[in-house]
């Protein structure tokens, strides 16, 4: 459905001239439609309508409603930019619909930091904060051709398989429906992108993945010890599924605040911007960051015999080390590129014969009543 709908959406948006224009913090070179989320989110719900009757979808009805609401928040923001407070309020309504009505929430820390079961109000508040953070962190990485789709593909593939194996069919069919929509969308979003997902897609997709991760954390922790595909440590496994968006958001916010700027102010300080400056292409950056994401997931799985108190600090240290290394490599690469480029004062002046030739040509053109540009 997504593969069929996306070209139609591209055509409609081009005719309506709805999209991103190059310039400022935009890194593309031509006008590009930017509400591709319409295609893969509509495709997801059509797919659910076709196949969902076989599965117990009523148990995720609040989640489906909340995702639809988040979609419209992003749609409204893409059409006419929302006030940040109104945008956050719309996101909060979706979050509360999932956390309170749908009861998809983090109920305990399972011994992490010595904390077991959370009081109800603390559970509501903490889960709401986590979902808002995951939603907006994912939204922030949607600044490069194919990047958000690549990260989503990895997370949704793992979640879909896990839910299916554990018999949680409603969550599995939602994961796979979103995955199908994203895979088809990537055909048109891969570099050079013909369309971007925009807030219409990134908010709904980030919120969907965040909600599925919260559900995964709780169902996984409830499995008996030694159960097939019980992922340990539970809390860290949930974190690592969205580790790149979370790290990028924390990194960007820290840099902006340290410079006295608002954390939500736009700039080109994201990880993908740094990698582009080092000379990599869009598709290379997307594949590199996707590979790192897979590697970090593998690291957590390999350390499954240890507790969250050990694995989460190790994961954090590895991520910070990789980020620090990235900055050093990027700066070094930029210095080399600047050194190779000729300096303005080193450019050779035109010799006398060339200056005379240009002057004669100019006079000839002027005598023929032609304009020089």
C-alpha positions as CSV (number, residue, x, y, z in Angstrom):
1,X,0.0,0.0,0.0
2,X,2.8,2.4,0.8
3,X,4.6,1.7,-2.4
4,X,1.4,2.5,-4.4
5,X,0.5,5.6,-2.3
6,X,3.9,7.3,-2.1
7,X,4.2,8.3,-5.8
8,X,0.6,9.8,-5.6
9,X,1.5,11.8,-2.5
10,X,4.7,13.0,-4.2
11,X,2.7,14.2,-7.2
12,X,0.0,15.9,-5.1
13,X,2.5,17.7,-2.9
14,X,4.6,18.9,-5.8
15,X,1.5,20.4,-7.5
16,X,0.5,22.0,-4.2
17,X,4.1,23.2,-3.7
18,X,4.1,21.8,-0.2
19,X,7.7,20.8,0.8
20,X,11.1,21.9,1.9
21,X,13.1,24.6,0.0
22,X,16.9,24.4,0.1
23,X,18.7,26.9,2.3
24,X,19.3,27.6,6.0
25,X,19.7,24.3,7.9
26,X,18.2,22.3,5.0
27,X,20.9,20.2,3.4
28,X,19.1,19.1,0.2
29,X,19.7,20.9,-3.1
30,X,16.2,21.2,-4.6
31,X,12.5,21.5,-3.6
32,X,11.4,18.2,-2.1
33,X,7.9,17.3,-0.8
34,X,8.0,16.8,2.9
35,X,4.8,15.0,4.1
36,X,5.6,11.5,3.1
37,X,4.3,10.3,6.5
38,X,0.8,10.5,4.9
39,X,1.7,7.6,2.6
40,X,3.1,5.1,5.0
41,X,0.8,5.9,7.9
42,X,-2.4,5.6,5.8
43,X,-0.9,2.4,4.3
44,X,-0.4,1.1,7.8
45,X,-4.0,1.7,8.8
46,X,-5.3,0.3,5.5
47,X,-3.2,-2.8,6.1
48,X,-4.5,-3.2,9.6
49,X,-8.1,-2.9,8.3
50,X,-7.4,-5.6,5.8
51,X,-5.6,-8.1,8.0
52,X,-6.4,-7.0,11.6
53,X,-9.7,-8.9,11.9
54,X,-7.6,-12.1,12.4
55,X,-5.8,-10.7,15.5
56,X,-7.0,-9.3,18.8
57,X,-6.6,-5.7,17.9
58,X,-9.1,-4.3,20.4
59,X,-6.4,-4.7,23.1
60,X,-4.4,-2.0,21.4
61,X,-7.3,0.2,20.3
62,X,-6.1,3.1,22.5
63,X,-2.6,2.8,21.0
64,X,-4.0,2.9,17.5
65,X,-6.1,6.0,18.4
66,X,-3.2,7.7,20.0
67,X,-0.9,7.1,16.9
68,X,-3.7,8.6,14.7
69,X,-3.8,11.6,16.9
70,X,-0.1,12.1,16.8
71,X,-0.2,11.8,13.1
72,X,-2.7,14.7,12.9
73,X,-0.5,16.8,15.2
74,X,2.4,16.3,12.8
75,X,0.2,16.9,9.8
76,X,-1.0,20.2,11.3
77,X,2.5,21.3,12.1
78,X,3.7,20.5,8.5
79,X,0.8,22.5,7.0
80,X,0.9,25.5,9.3
81,X,3.6,25.5,12.0
82,X,2.2,24.9,15.4
83,X,3.1,26.9,18.5
84,X,5.6,24.7,20.5
85,X,3.3,24.7,23.5
86,X,0.3,23.6,21.4
87,X,2.5,21.0,19.7
88,X,3.6,19.6,23.0
89,X,0.0,19.6,24.3
90,X,-1.1,17.5,21.3
91,X,1.7,15.1,21.9
92,X,0.8,14.9,25.6
93,X,-2.8,14.0,24.9
94,X,-1.6,11.0,22.7
95,X,0.9,10.0,25.4
96,X,-1.8,10.0,28.2
97,X,-4.2,8.0,25.9
98,X,-1.6,5.2,25.8
99,X,-0.3,5.4,29.3
100,X,-3.5,6.0,31.2
101,X,-6.3,4.5,29.0
102,X,-4.2,1.8,27.3
103,X,-2.2,1.0,30.4
104,X,1.0,0.7,28.3
105,X,3.5,1.9,30.9
106,X,6.7,1.2,32.7
107,X,5.5,-0.3,36.0
108,X,8.8,-1.2,37.6
109,X,12.6,-0.9,37.2
110,X,13.2,-4.6,37.9
111,X,16.0,-3.9,40.3
112,X,17.7,-1.2,38.3
113,X,19.2,1.3,40.7
114,X,17.7,-0.8,43.5
115,X,14.1,0.2,42.4
116,X,11.4,-2.4,42.0
117,X,7.7,-1.5,41.5
118,X,6.9,2.2,40.9
119,X,4.0,4.0,42.5
120,X,1.1,4.5,40.0
121,X,1.5,8.3,39.7
122,X,5.3,7.9,39.3
123,X,4.8,5.2,36.7
124,X,2.4,7.5,34.7
125,X,4.8,10.5,34.9
126,X,8.0,8.6,34.1
127,X,6.4,6.7,31.2
128,X,4.9,9.9,29.8
129,X,8.4,11.6,30.0
130,X,10.0,8.6,28.2
131,X,7.4,8.5,25.4
132,X,7.7,12.3,24.8
133,X,11.5,12.0,24.8
134,X,11.5,9.0,22.4
135,X,9.0,10.7,20.1
136,X,10.9,14.0,19.8
137,X,14.3,12.3,19.7
138,X,13.2,10.3,16.6
139,X,11.8,13.5,15.1
140,X,15.2,15.2,15.4
141,X,17.1,12.5,13.4
142,X,14.8,13.0,10.4
143,X,17.2,15.3,8.7
144,X,19.0,13.0,6.3
145,X,17.9,10.9,3.4
146,X,17.0,7.4,4.6
147,X,18.3,7.8,8.2
148,X,15.1,7.8,10.2
149,X,13.7,5.0,8.0
150,X,16.8,2.9,8.5
151,X,16.7,3.2,12.3
152,X,13.0,2.5,12.3
153,X,13.5,-0.6,10.1
154,X,16.0,-2.1,12.6
155,X,13.8,-1.4,15.7
156,X,10.5,-2.5,14.1
157,X,12.0,-5.7,12.7
158,X,13.4,-6.8,16.1
159,X,10.2,-5.8,17.9
160,X,7.9,-7.5,15.4
161,X,9.8,-10.8,15.5
162,X,9.9,-10.7,19.3
163,X,6.2,-10.0,19.7
164,X,5.3,-12.7,17.2
165,X,7.4,-15.3,18.9
166,X,5.8,-14.5,22.3
167,X,2.3,-14.7,20.9
168,X,1.5,-11.0,21.2
169,X,-0.1,-10.9,17.8
170,X,-1.7,-7.4,18.0
171,X,1.6,-5.8,18.7
172,X,3.3,-8.0,16.1
173,X,0.9,-7.0,13.3
174,X,1.2,-3.3,14.2
175,X,5.1,-3.6,14.1
176,X,5.1,-5.5,10.8
177,X,2.5,-3.1,9.2
178,X,4.6,-0.1,10.1
179,X,7.7,-2.0,8.9
180,X,6.1,-2.7,5.5
181,X,5.1,1.0,5.1
182,X,8.6,2.2,6.0
183,X,10.4,-0.3,3.7
184,X,8.3,0.9,0.8
185,X,8.8,4.6,1.8
186,X,12.6,4.1,1.9
187,X,12.5,3.3,-1.9
188,X,11.5,7.0,-2.4
189,X,13.4,8.4,0.6
190,X,16.8,6.9,-0.1
191,X,19.4,9.3,-1.4
192,X,18.7,11.3,-3.5
193,X,15.3,11.5,-1.7
194,X,12.2,12.2,-3.8
195,X,10.2,12.9,-0.6
196,X,10.7,13.4,3.2
197,X,8.5,12.0,5.9
198,X,8.1,15.4,7.7
199,X,6.6,15.8,11.2
200,X,3.6,14.0,9.7
201,X,5.6,10.8,9.6
202,X,8.4,11.2,12.1
203,X,6.2,12.1,15.1
204,X,3.8,9.3,14.5
205,X,6.5,6.8,13.7
206,X,8.7,7.8,16.7
207,X,5.7,7.6,19.0
208,X,4.7,4.2,17.6
209,X,8.2,2.8,18.2
210,X,8.4,4.3,21.6
211,X,5.1,2.8,22.7
212,X,6.0,-0.6,21.3
213,X,9.3,-0.4,23.2
214,X,7.5,0.3,26.5
215,X,5.2,-2.6,25.8
216,X,8.2,-4.8,25.0
217,X,10.0,-3.9,28.2
218,X,7.0,-4.8,30.4
219,X,6.0,-8.0,28.6
220,X,9.7,-9.1,28.4
221,X,10.2,-8.6,32.1
222,X,7.1,-10.5,32.9
223,X,8.4,-13.7,31.2
224,X,9.6,-16.4,33.5
225,X,13.3,-16.9,33.9
226,X,14.8,-19.0,31.1
227,X,11.8,-18.4,28.8
228,X,12.6,-18.5,25.0
229,X,13.8,-15.1,23.8
230,X,13.6,-13.4,27.2
231,X,15.9,-10.5,26.5
232,X,18.1,-9.5,29.4
233,X,18.8,-7.0,30.8
234,X,15.2,-5.8,30.2
235,X,15.6,-2.1,30.9
236,X,18.8,-1.7,28.8
237,X,17.3,-3.6,25.9
238,X,14.5,-1.1,25.7
239,X,17.0,1.8,25.8
240,X,19.3,0.3,23.1
241,X,16.5,0.0,20.6
242,X,16.4,3.8,20.3
243,X,19.9,4.5,21.5
244,X,21.0,6.6,18.5
245,X,18.0,9.1,18.6
246,X,18.4,9.4,22.3
247,X,22.2,10.0,22.1
248,X,21.8,12.5,19.3
249,X,19.1,14.5,21.2
250,X,21.1,14.6,24.4
251,X,24.3,15.6,22.5
252,X,22.5,18.4,20.6
253,X,20.7,19.8,23.6
254,X,23.9,19.8,25.7
255,X,25.8,21.7,23.0
256,X,23.1,24.2,22.5
257,X,22.6,24.9,26.2
258,X,26.4,25.2,26.7
259,X,26.4,28.0,24.1
260,X,23.5,29.8,25.8
261,X,21.0,28.8,23.2
262,X,17.5,27.3,23.5
263,X,17.7,23.5,23.3
264,X,15.0,23.4,20.6
265,X,16.7,26.0,18.4
266,X,17.5,24.6,14.9
267,X,21.1,24.2,13.8
268,X,23.4,21.8,12.0
269,X,25.0,20.1,15.1
270,X,23.4,16.7,14.7
271,X,25.6,13.6,14.3
272,X,24.6,13.2,10.7
273,X,25.6,16.7,9.9
274,X,29.1,16.1,11.3
275,X,29.4,12.9,9.3
276,X,28.4,14.7,6.1
277,X,31.0,17.3,6.8
278,X,33.7,14.6,7.1
279,X,33.0,13.7,3.4
280,X,30.5,10.9,3.7
281,X,27.4,10.8,1.5
282,X,23.8,10.5,2.7
283,X,23.4,6.8,2.1
284,X,26.8,6.1,3.7
285,X,25.9,8.0,6.8
286,X,22.5,6.1,7.1
287,X,24.2,2.7,6.6
288,X,27.0,3.6,9.1
289,X,24.7,4.7,11.8
290,X,22.4,1.8,11.2
291,X,25.3,-0.6,11.5
292,X,26.4,1.1,14.8
293,X,22.9,0.7,16.1
294,X,22.9,-3.0,15.3
295,X,26.3,-3.4,16.9
296,X,25.2,-1.8,20.1
297,X,22.1,-4.0,20.2
298,X,24.4,-7.0,19.7
299,X,26.6,-5.7,22.6
300,X,23.7,-5.6,25.0
301,X,22.5,-9.1,23.9
302,X,26.1,-10.4,24.5
303,X,26.1,-9.0,28.0
304,X,22.7,-10.6,28.8
305,X,24.0,-12.5,31.8
306,X,24.7,-9.2,33.6
307,X,22.2,-6.8,35.3
308,X,21.1,-3.4,34.1
309,X,23.3,-1.8,36.8
310,X,26.3,-3.1,34.9
311,X,25.2,-3.2,31.3
312,X,23.6,0.3,31.1
313,X,26.7,2.1,32.3
314,X,28.8,0.1,29.8
315,X,26.4,0.9,27.0
316,X,26.5,4.6,28.0
317,X,30.3,4.6,28.1
318,X,30.7,3.0,24.7
319,X,28.2,5.5,23.1
320,X,30.0,8.5,24.7
321,X,33.3,7.1,23.5
322,X,32.1,6.6,20.0
323,X,30.6,10.1,20.0
324,X,33.9,11.7,21.2
325,X,35.8,9.7,18.5
326,X,33.3,11.0,15.9
327,X,34.0,14.6,16.8
328,X,37.7,14.1,16.6
329,X,37.6,12.4,13.3
330,X,35.3,15.0,11.8
331,X,37.4,17.9,12.9
332,X,40.5,16.2,11.6
333,X,38.8,15.5,8.3
334,X,37.6,19.1,8.0
335,X,41.2,20.4,8.6
336,X,42.6,18.2,5.9
337,X,39.9,19.3,3.4
338,X,40.5,23.0,4.2
339,X,44.3,22.5,3.9
340,X,43.9,20.9,0.5
341,X,41.7,23.7,-0.9
342,X,43.6,26.6,-2.4
343,X,43.6,29.8,-0.3
344,X,42.2,33.0,-1.8
345,X,45.6,34.8,-1.7
346,X,47.3,31.7,-3.4
347,X,45.1,32.0,-6.5
348,X,47.3,33.0,-9.4
349,X,46.3,36.4,-10.9
350,X,45.6,36.5,-14.6
351,X,48.6,37.2,-16.7
352,X,48.8,40.2,-19.0
353,X,48.0,38.4,-22.2
354,X,44.8,36.8,-20.7
355,X,43.7,40.1,-19.3
356,X,44.1,41.7,-22.8
357,X,42.2,38.9,-24.3
358,X,39.3,39.1,-21.9
359,X,39.1,42.9,-22.4
360,X,39.0,42.5,-26.2
361,X,36.3,39.9,-25.9
362,X,34.2,42.1,-23.6
363,X,34.5,45.0,-26.1
364,X,33.4,42.8,-28.9
365,X,30.4,41.6,-27.0
366,X,29.4,45.1,-26.0
367,X,29.7,46.3,-29.7
368,X,27.2,43.6,-30.6
369,X,24.6,45.0,-28.1
370,X,24.8,41.8,-26.0
371,X,24.5,41.7,-22.2
372,X,27.1,40.2,-20.0
373,X,26.0,38.2,-17.0
